[in-house]
């Protein structure tokens, strides 16, 4: 999604620069770590403000995704000192995180959201969150639904049958079977790992149906995920590993159905990619999905 924002801004004629690679994400909920990040960010914001004012004054500071686990610790300070508008896409507000393990990160995210000139929530859930934040939010709020460039997927769909033969040869699939596809990282967290485990459980109830599953993705949880699918005959499941972005449209178009539980997932760009390729989708009903 962040790459998509960069592409669309560039197509609109903007020069986009990633000016800092500070990673404020705290998965574990370690308040000491959050405080250290805030301290580090304060120094970086000072240096960035001076450097940008001297070398390259931007027209706008644009931040993608700001919430309690990953607050924007730079944008509010830098944009204020440079006197440029501050925009946050995919902002999120969770009142229940005011206390507990992410209280420091929550406070940082509220500071950022309260100073933003424009907030672009991407789901109805986050739009309601902006409204729930009430008087803290002073900027303009406009919902911007998730988007992709559909052209590569539409072009692939037009060559579906040629791609089906190519994919069959590449991954050892039976052209006469029903091909199920899932595309997802194999992170070792509740969202990705447990979605894979739920998918394996669901497919275990459908063994009378002649399906084959092609899995595109890799990551730290791969051994656990592969073990969950070891219950099936070897020809049932094919693991393609991680693939470059440009190889995905033909695989989507060649398949028969996209399947993914999407537990705790904000919305899932993969669903947009599958639909753009003309692929029916079976998904978990939750959040923005």
DADA-V126703 format. One record per pair of residues at least 24 apart in sequence whose ideal C-beta (glycine too) atoms are under 7 Angstrom apart, sorted by the first residue. I is the first residue (numbers start at 0). J is the second residue. D is the distance in Angstrom with one decimal. If there is no record, write none. Layout:
{{I J D} {I J D}}
//
This chain:
{{0 145 6.6} {0 268 5.8} {1 63 4.7} {3 146 6.5} {3 147 6.1} {4 63 5.7} {4 88 6.3} {6 148 6.9} {18 47 6.2} {18 51 6.7} {19 43 6.1} {19 47 6.0} {19 73 6.0} {21 73 6.6} {23 69 5.2} {23 70 5.7} {23 72 5.3} {24 68 6.0} {24 69 4.3} {25 68 5.8} {25 104 5.9} {26 68 6.7} {28 100 2.8} {28 101 5.3} {30 100 6.6} {30 102 6.7} {30 103 5.1} {33 103 3.8} {33 104 5.0} {34 103 5.8} {36 72 6.4} {37 72 5.9} {37 103 6.9} {37 107 6.2} {40 72 3.4} {40 73 5.8} {43 73 6.3} {44 73 5.0} {44 76 4.0} {44 77 5.4} {47 73 6.5} {47 77 5.2} {48 76 7.0} {48 77 5.2} {48 80 4.2} {48 81 6.3} {51 77 6.9} {51 81 6.1} {52 81 6.0} {56 81 6.4} {57 83 5.9} {58 83 6.3} {59 83 5.6} {59 84 4.8} {59 86 5.8} {60 85 5.0} {60 86 7.0} {61 86 5.0} {62 87 4.8} {63 88 5.0} {63 89 6.2} {64 89 4.5} {65 90 5.2} {65 108 5.4} {65 111 5.3} {65 112 6.5} {66 91 3.7} {66 108 5.5} {67 93 6.1} {67 96 4.3} {67 101 4.3} {67 104 4.6} {67 105 4.0} {67 108 5.3} {68 101 6.1} {68 104 5.9} {70 104 5.1} {70 107 3.4} {70 108 3.9} {70 111 5.9} {71 111 4.2} {72 107 5.7} {74 111 5.9} {75 110 5.9} {75 111 5.1} {75 114 4.3} {79 114 7.0} {84 116 4.5} {84 117 6.9} {85 114 6.1} {85 115 5.1} {85 116 5.3} {86 115 6.6} {86 116 6.6} {86 117 4.6} {87 111 6.6} {87 112 6.5} {87 115 4.6} {87 118 5.4} {87 119 7.0} {88 119 4.3} {88 121 7.0} {88 143 6.6} {89 120 6.9} {89 121 4.9} {89 125 6.8} {90 118 4.9} {90 120 5.9} {90 125 6.5} {90 129 6.6} {91 125 5.1} {91 128 5.8} {92 128 3.9} {92 129 6.3} {92 131 6.2} {92 132 4.6} {93 128 6.9} {94 131 6.2} {109 135 5.9} {112 136 6.1} {113 137 6.3} {119 143 4.2} {121 145 5.3} {121 266 6.6} {122 265 6.3} {122 266 5.6} {122 286 6.8} {122 287 3.3} {124 286 5.7} {124 287 5.9} {145 266 5.1} {145 268 6.4} {145 271 6.2} {147 268 6.2} {147 271 4.8} {147 272 6.1} {147 275 6.4} {149 275 4.1} {151 248 4.4} {152 248 4.8} {152 251 6.2} {152 272 6.0} {152 275 3.7} {152 276 4.1} {153 275 6.3} {155 248 3.7} {155 249 4.9} {155 251 6.6} {155 252 3.9} {155 276 5.7} {156 252 4.6} {156 276 5.1} {156 277 4.3} {159 252 4.8} {159 253 6.3} {162 249 4.0} {162 252 5.2} {162 253 4.2} {163 253 4.2} {165 249 6.6} {166 249 6.6} {166 250 5.7} {166 253 4.2} {170 213 5.9} {170 237 4.7} {170 239 6.0} {171 237 6.2} {172 211 5.4} {172 213 6.6} {172 237 6.4} {173 211 6.2} {176 209 5.1} {176 210 6.4} {176 211 4.7} {177 208 7.0} {177 209 6.1} {177 210 4.6} {177 255 5.0} {178 211 5.7} {178 213 6.3} {178 254 4.5} {178 255 4.8} {179 210 5.3} {179 211 7.0} {179 212 4.6} {179 256 5.4} {179 258 5.0} {180 213 5.2} {180 250 6.7} {180 251 6.7} {180 254 3.9} {180 257 5.2} {181 212 7.0} {181 214 5.5} {181 258 5.6} {181 259 5.0} {182 215 4.4} {182 216 6.2} {182 247 6.6} {182 269 4.8} {183 216 4.8} {183 259 6.2} {183 269 6.7} {184 216 5.3} {184 218 5.0} {185 216 5.3} {185 217 5.6} {185 218 3.4} {185 219 6.8} {185 220 4.5} {185 221 4.7} {185 224 5.5} {186 218 5.2} {186 219 6.6} {186 220 6.2} {187 219 4.5} {187 220 4.0} {189 262 6.8} {189 263 6.0} {190 262 5.5} {190 263 4.4} {190 264 5.7} {191 220 6.6} {192 220 4.4} {192 223 6.4} {192 224 6.8} {193 262 5.3} {194 259 6.5} {194 260 4.3} {194 261 6.1} {194 262 4.7} {195 224 4.4} {195 227 6.5} {196 227 5.2} {197 260 4.5} {197 262 6.7} {198 258 6.4} {198 259 7.0} {198 260 5.8} {199 227 4.1} {199 228 5.2} {203 230 6.2} {211 235 6.0} {211 237 6.8} {212 236 4.8} {213 237 5.0} {213 239 6.1} {213 254 6.8} {214 238 5.0} {214 239 6.5} {215 239 4.7} {215 242 5.5} {215 250 6.6} {216 241 6.3} {217 241 4.1} {247 272 6.7} {248 276 6.1} {251 276 3.7} {251 278 5.5} {252 276 4.5} {252 277 6.7} {254 278 6.0} {256 281 6.3} {261 285 6.8} {261 288 4.9} {264 288 6.2}}
//
